[in-house]
Amino acid sequence: MRVLITGARGFIGSSLAENAVKMGYEVLGIGRSAQPPPDWPGNYAWADVALTDLAPMINGFAPDLVAHCAGSASVMSSLASPLDDLRATVLTLANTLDGIRRSKLRPVLIFPSSAAVYGNPEHLPVSEDGPCRPISPYGFHKLAAELLVHEYRTCYSLPAVICRIFSVLGERQRRLLLWDLYQQFIGPSAEVVIQGNGDESRDFIHVDELCDTLLELHRHAETLPTDNCTINVASGIETRIKTVALLVKEVLASNKPIIFSGVQRVGDPIRWAADRTKLDDLRTEIRIPKLSISIEKVIRSWQQG
């Protein structure tokens, strides 16, 4: 199988390439830098995914799967610069979709969307049929991008799957909650300070499980109904932030106290947990590693440099 990945330098894009190559797939990454990342495992091409005509690249590489991993990845950045976030999320996807439309091929498109489209769900676990009420520009733009996918499925019969990803952790991710906790525990501060009260929750999945899911779902794109191609990708397990902090503390054998500020971060949901019934119906014999195992695996990798 041939996999074309936009956003090759990002956390999910680079992790997906690594996993795809391990499975024996041929990979072409597209990124905004002239040179690929130092450890990039496949072919690489420079392009501005929002502006470059991608049809020639698609025709030349002939991918079976296009994974659109380009775009924004930060709620805080979207709040600071919503127009930049819109360009990064919506325009890059629109150009990728139209590149496929104008090519001679019909590869499956996988769009990694976000659970941010749900905002603060009324009920947990939240299913794909739950109401979408974003609370950040990041969430609104992911939802707008999802509408583009539906447009090209409906109007041009483009096979595609929308994956609403909840919270991902992995060795290449040097940002967000786990990285911040790690940096605070090993840093010079006398205590670890976390926003909120610690009862906020997320639904975590390791990036390897995410990548396995993305690579497998291309087989189901043709069978999913045009108006029902959205799938939650998560563990289905709700975990409180204070639990994550304690797990990191245990792995690092730290004596630092954990302090919660009580101040909620703007744009972040309070609680998340995915209903993964739809995903489980498509994928069988799935074993989700314990979160404690995944956290220790990631932290040990960071410690090794």
C-alpha positions as CSV (number, residue, x, y, z in Angstrom):
1,M,0.0,0.0,0.0
2,R,1.1,3.6,-0.7
3,V,0.4,6.3,1.8
4,L,0.7,10.0,1.2
5,I,0.9,12.1,4.3
6,T,0.4,15.9,4.5
7,G,1.9,17.6,7.5
8,A,4.8,15.3,7.5
9,R,6.8,17.2,10.2
10,G,4.0,17.1,12.7
11,F,3.5,14.7,15.6
12,I,0.8,12.6,14.1
13,G,2.1,12.8,10.5
14,S,5.7,11.7,11.4
15,S,4.4,9.0,13.8
16,L,2.0,7.7,11.0
17,A,4.9,7.5,8.6
18,E,7.0,5.5,11.0
19,N,4.2,3.1,11.7
20,A,3.3,2.7,8.0
21,V,6.9,1.9,7.0
22,K,7.1,-0.7,9.8
23,M,4.1,-2.4,8.2
24,G,5.8,-2.5,4.8
25,Y,4.0,0.4,3.2
26,E,5.6,3.0,0.9
27,V,5.3,6.5,2.2
28,L,5.4,10.0,0.6
29,G,5.4,12.9,3.1
30,I,4.6,16.5,2.2
31,G,5.9,19.3,4.4
32,R,6.6,23.0,4.3
33,S,10.3,22.6,5.0
34,A,12.7,22.0,2.1
35,Q,14.3,19.1,3.9
36,P,12.5,16.2,5.6
37,P,12.9,15.6,9.4
38,P,16.2,13.9,10.2
39,D,14.5,10.5,10.9
40,W,12.0,10.6,8.1
41,P,11.5,7.0,6.9
42,G,10.1,7.5,3.4
43,N,10.0,9.7,0.3
44,Y,9.5,13.5,0.9
45,A,8.4,16.5,-1.1
46,W,8.2,20.2,-0.2
47,A,4.8,21.9,-0.7
48,D,2.6,24.5,0.8
49,V,-0.5,22.3,1.3
50,A,-2.8,25.3,1.4
51,L,-1.7,26.6,-2.0
52,T,0.3,24.0,-4.1
53,D,-1.5,22.0,-6.8
54,L,-1.3,18.5,-5.3
55,A,-2.9,16.7,-8.2
56,P,0.5,16.1,-10.0
57,M,2.0,14.6,-6.8
58,I,-1.0,12.4,-6.3
59,N,-0.9,11.2,-9.9
60,G,2.9,10.6,-9.7
61,F,2.9,8.7,-6.4
62,A,-0.5,7.0,-6.9
63,P,-1.4,6.6,-3.2
64,D,-4.0,4.2,-1.9
65,L,-4.4,6.4,1.1
66,V,-4.1,10.2,1.7
67,A,-3.8,11.0,5.4
68,H,-4.3,14.7,5.8
69,C,-2.3,15.5,8.9
70,A,-1.5,19.1,8.0
71,G,-3.2,21.8,10.0
72,S,-3.3,23.4,13.4
73,A,-2.9,21.5,16.6
74,S,-3.4,24.0,19.4
75,V,-6.5,25.4,21.1
76,M,-4.4,28.2,22.6
77,S,-2.9,29.2,19.3
78,S,-6.4,29.2,17.7
79,L,-7.6,31.6,20.4
80,A,-4.7,33.9,19.9
81,S,-4.9,33.9,16.1
82,P,-8.2,32.4,14.8
83,L,-7.6,33.4,11.2
84,D,-4.3,31.7,11.0
85,D,-5.9,28.6,12.6
86,L,-8.7,28.7,9.9
87,R,-6.1,28.8,7.1
88,A,-4.1,26.0,8.6
89,T,-7.1,23.7,9.2
90,V,-9.7,24.5,6.5
91,L,-7.7,25.8,3.5
92,T,-5.1,23.0,3.6
93,L,-7.9,20.4,3.7
94,A,-9.8,22.1,0.9
95,N,-6.8,22.2,-1.3
96,T,-6.0,18.5,-0.6
97,L,-9.5,17.4,-1.4
98,D,-9.5,19.3,-4.6
99,G,-6.1,18.0,-5.5
100,I,-7.6,14.5,-5.2
101,R,-10.7,15.5,-7.2
102,R,-8.6,16.8,-10.1
103,S,-6.2,13.8,-10.1
104,K,-6.9,10.7,-12.2
105,L,-7.1,8.6,-9.0
106,R,-9.5,8.0,-6.1
107,P,-7.4,7.3,-3.0
108,V,-9.1,7.1,0.3
109,L,-8.8,10.3,2.4
110,I,-8.4,10.0,6.1
111,F,-9.0,13.3,8.0
112,P,-7.9,13.4,11.6
113,S,-10.5,15.7,13.1
114,S,-10.8,16.3,16.9
115,A,-13.2,15.7,19.7
116,A,-13.0,19.5,20.2
117,V,-16.0,19.6,17.8
118,Y,-18.1,18.3,20.7
119,G,-17.1,21.1,23.1
120,N,-18.5,20.1,26.6
121,P,-20.6,17.0,25.8
122,E,-24.0,16.8,27.6
123,H,-23.6,13.1,28.1
124,L,-20.6,10.8,28.4
125,P,-19.4,8.7,26.7
126,V,-20.2,10.9,23.7
127,S,-21.1,9.2,20.4
128,E,-20.6,10.4,16.9
129,D,-24.3,11.4,16.8
130,G,-23.9,13.7,19.8
131,P,-24.4,17.4,19.3
132,C,-21.4,19.4,18.1
133,R,-20.9,22.6,20.1
134,P,-17.3,23.8,19.9
135,I,-15.9,26.2,22.5
136,S,-12.7,27.2,20.7
137,P,-11.8,28.4,17.2
138,Y,-9.8,25.2,16.9
139,G,-13.0,23.2,17.4
140,F,-15.1,25.3,15.1
141,H,-12.5,25.0,12.3
142,K,-12.3,21.2,12.7
143,L,-16.1,21.1,12.3
144,A,-15.9,23.3,9.2
145,A,-13.3,21.0,7.8
146,E,-15.5,18.0,8.4
147,L,-18.2,19.7,6.4
148,L,-15.7,19.9,3.5
149,V,-15.1,16.2,3.6
150,H,-18.9,15.6,3.5
151,E,-19.1,17.9,0.5
152,Y,-16.5,16.0,-1.5
153,R,-18.0,12.6,-0.5
154,T,-21.5,13.8,-1.6
155,C,-20.7,15.8,-4.7
156,Y,-17.6,13.9,-6.1
157,S,-17.9,10.4,-4.5
158,L,-14.5,10.8,-2.9
159,P,-14.0,7.9,-0.4
160,A,-13.1,9.4,3.0
161,V,-13.3,8.8,6.7
162,I,-13.4,11.5,9.4
163,C,-11.6,10.4,12.6
164,R,-12.6,12.4,15.7
165,I,-9.5,12.0,17.8
166,F,-9.7,12.6,21.5
167,S,-6.3,12.9,23.5
168,V,-3.2,11.4,22.0
169,L,0.2,10.8,23.7
170,G,3.4,9.6,22.2
171,E,7.2,9.8,22.1
172,R,7.3,12.5,19.4
173,Q,4.9,14.8,21.2
174,R,6.9,17.5,23.0
175,R,3.9,19.6,24.1
176,L,0.6,19.5,25.9
177,L,-0.3,17.9,29.2
178,L,2.1,14.9,29.5
179,W,5.1,16.9,28.3
180,D,4.3,19.8,30.6
181,L,4.1,17.4,33.6
182,Y,7.3,15.7,32.7
183,Q,9.1,19.1,32.4
184,Q,7.8,20.3,35.7
185,F,8.7,17.1,37.6
186,I,12.3,17.0,36.3
187,G,12.7,20.8,36.4
188,P,14.0,23.1,39.2
189,S,10.6,24.2,40.6
190,A,9.7,22.9,44.1
191,E,6.2,21.9,43.0
192,V,4.2,20.9,40.0
193,V,1.4,23.4,39.2
194,I,-1.5,22.3,37.0
195,Q,-4.4,24.4,35.7
196,G,-7.9,23.5,36.8
197,N,-8.9,21.4,39.8
198,G,-7.6,18.0,38.6
199,D,-11.1,16.5,38.2
200,E,-11.1,17.4,34.5
201,S,-10.9,14.4,32.4
202,R,-9.6,13.2,29.0
203,D,-9.8,10.0,26.9
204,F,-6.2,9.0,26.1
205,I,-4.8,6.8,23.3
206,H,-1.2,6.1,22.4
207,V,-0.2,7.4,19.0
208,D,0.7,3.8,17.8
209,E,-2.8,2.7,18.4
210,L,-4.1,5.8,16.6
211,C,-1.8,5.1,13.6
212,D,-2.9,1.5,13.4
213,T,-6.5,2.6,13.4
214,L,-5.9,5.3,10.7
215,L,-4.1,2.8,8.5
216,E,-6.8,0.2,8.9
217,L,-9.8,2.4,8.4
218,H,-9.0,3.1,4.8
219,R,-10.5,-0.4,4.0
220,H,-13.9,0.7,5.3
221,A,-14.2,4.0,3.5
222,E,-16.1,2.6,0.6
223,T,-18.6,0.8,2.8
224,L,-19.4,3.7,5.2
225,P,-22.6,5.6,4.3
226,T,-22.0,9.0,2.7
227,D,-23.6,10.8,5.6
228,N,-22.1,8.6,8.3
229,C,-18.4,8.5,7.8
230,T,-17.3,9.9,11.2
231,I,-15.7,7.7,13.8
232,N,-14.5,8.4,17.3
233,V,-10.9,7.3,17.8
234,A,-10.0,6.9,21.5
235,S,-9.7,4.3,24.3
236,G,-13.2,4.8,25.6
237,I,-11.8,5.3,29.1
238,E,-12.2,8.5,31.0
239,T,-9.2,9.5,33.0
240,R,-8.9,12.4,35.4
241,I,-6.0,14.8,35.0
242,K,-5.0,14.3,38.7
243,T,-4.7,10.6,37.9
244,V,-2.3,11.4,35.0
245,A,-0.2,13.6,37.2
246,L,0.1,10.9,39.9
247,L,1.1,8.3,37.2
248,V,3.9,10.6,36.0
249,K,5.0,11.3,39.5
250,E,5.2,7.6,40.2
251,V,7.2,6.8,37.0
252,L,9.7,9.5,37.9
253,A,9.7,8.6,41.6
254,S,9.3,12.3,42.4
255,N,8.5,13.7,45.8
256,K,7.3,17.0,44.4
257,P,3.8,18.1,45.6
258,I,1.1,18.6,42.9
259,I,-0.8,21.9,43.1
260,F,-4.0,22.7,41.2
261,S,-4.6,26.3,40.4
262,G,-8.4,26.0,40.3
263,V,-8.4,28.2,37.1
264,Q,-9.9,26.5,34.0
265,R,-8.0,27.0,30.7
266,V,-10.1,28.9,28.2
267,G,-11.3,26.8,25.3
268,D,-10.7,23.4,26.9
269,P,-13.5,21.0,27.7
270,I,-14.1,19.9,31.3
271,R,-14.7,16.1,30.7
272,W,-14.2,13.8,27.7
273,A,-14.9,10.2,27.1
274,A,-15.6,8.6,23.8
275,D,-18.3,6.1,22.8
276,R,-16.2,3.8,20.6
277,T,-19.0,1.4,19.7
278,K,-18.7,2.3,16.0
279,L,-14.9,1.8,15.9
280,D,-15.2,-1.5,17.7
281,D,-17.7,-2.7,15.2
282,L,-15.2,-2.1,12.4
283,R,-12.1,-3.3,14.3
284,T,-12.0,-6.6,16.1
285,E,-9.6,-8.0,18.7
286,I,-8.3,-4.6,19.7
287,R,-6.2,-4.5,22.8
288,I,-5.8,-1.0,24.3
289,P,-2.6,-0.8,26.5
290,K,-3.1,0.4,30.0
291,L,-2.6,4.2,30.2
292,S,0.1,3.7,32.9
293,I,2.0,1.5,30.5
294,S,1.8,4.0,27.7
295,I,2.8,6.9,30.0
296,E,5.8,5.0,31.2
297,K,6.8,4.1,27.7
298,V,6.7,7.7,26.6
299,I,8.5,9.1,29.6
300,R,11.3,6.5,29.3
301,S,11.8,7.5,25.7
302,W,12.1,11.1,26.7
303,Q,14.6,10.3,29.4
304,Q,16.8,8.5,26.8
305,G,16.8,11.6,24.7
